């Protein structure tokens, strides 16, 4: 009988987490003290948004992604909610549009200027009013434009077309209080977990419940569609109150495919999945570690790789989209850890070590979901299902959209809305996107130079005060000597 290794060979077995230094983190961010099990952070290649603590209403901070270091305590915020902000999510097809939900029972859509928030932003582009109690969850549709889902404590799940007024679903589904939601890759199915700790699969167009889990040994808390493998993953606790991960067949929730108990900690497990590498990351609320797994469509379905460990606990995590990663450094995933005890937002890069790290690695970066919508909201509501528009992360080529462009994309209105200038947008319609990026880089560089000059000026002020103090002491000593001699 031939010998066979019991270890599964994987090209990701040497993955490691590299945390950013304090100079390349976001220091001095007053992270919210809310106890909801949300991420409180959202990132894209241009900005990072963090829900902050404030008195008298709710606010969140929007910083340019390169604006690292010490954050000014008086930095302008987005503060239009009258209640505490519970969740924020960037529009996957517009890097300058963000949605927020709050305890004031509303969902707001905000337009962020290209140069960032220069003064307190209080007026939203649109306020969605349809819930009677606080809104705890929001989620953008993965392929259709301008579709946003919201779930609140009034047991309603509403799907909004933010380009129009009112809720899309006429008869919103009423289930127990939702704890987590997840769309599949084309947005035709919606998986949810609720306060009764069951997993459900819904038709998001009609609100009809298609599947309900019947397992009593697993109390689900978070759920996630595993794109490309036709699996559904949920995290929660077992009947012995051990933290647990479970894999399901989304077409049959009568019995789980795989169960594994992890530990006896009490924090909620947040699952993150990368469909390009089939990597699963598990991060616990209040934990300092993040576990890495590799998933497959065949048994045993899941293989443990290693974990990142830190002494600082995380309150929430944001994730950078794949198009914002540093491909020259073999970075395949990036977290933004919210460390509330330090008022710190720490970037954490997942890196695959390679001998030639400066070269684009084709096997690490296949075609991935881009920032272009596959269809309009009206097409999706009519029953059309399309997967995401893929793009290459290689710096040179640009893959065209295989789907026909919408009328809004062809017109001037979409060009103007993508620029998001605060004043005189008609004067910049001819400026190319590359020139805009150059302006942004110059702006960020200028901001860094200004901060450096302020620090140097502060040091000069301190040194000049020291010189004046020394002169004062010498003059005082001279007067004392003269007075003593005269006596």
VENUR-V515097 format. One line per field, one symbol per residue. phi: phi as a letter, one per 20 degrees, with the letter a starting at -180 (. if undefined). A space follows every 10 residues. Layout:
BEGIN
phi->???
END
This chain:
BEGIN
phi->.ffcfeeefb fdfdfbedef fffddddnef fgdfefedem bbcbfdccdc fdebemocbb dddgfeeenf efgefgcece eecffdacbf ffdbfdccdc cbfemcccdd deffeneebg eddefbdeda ddcgedccbe ffceemdcdc ccfemddddd efecenefff dffdcfgfda cbeffdmecc dcdcffmdec ddeffdnfee bcfdfeecdf cccbfefndl ccdcdrcefe mefbdcdcef ebefbfebcb edbdfdffee eccdffdled cdcefneddc edcddbedfe mccfdabecb eefdeabdce ggfdeeffdm edabdceedf fdlcddfcee cdfcfdfedf effecfgcfd ddfeaeffff feofdcfffe beefgefcef ffefffgfff effffffffl efblfffdfe ffffffffff ffffffffff ffffffffff ffffffffff ffffffffff fffffff
END
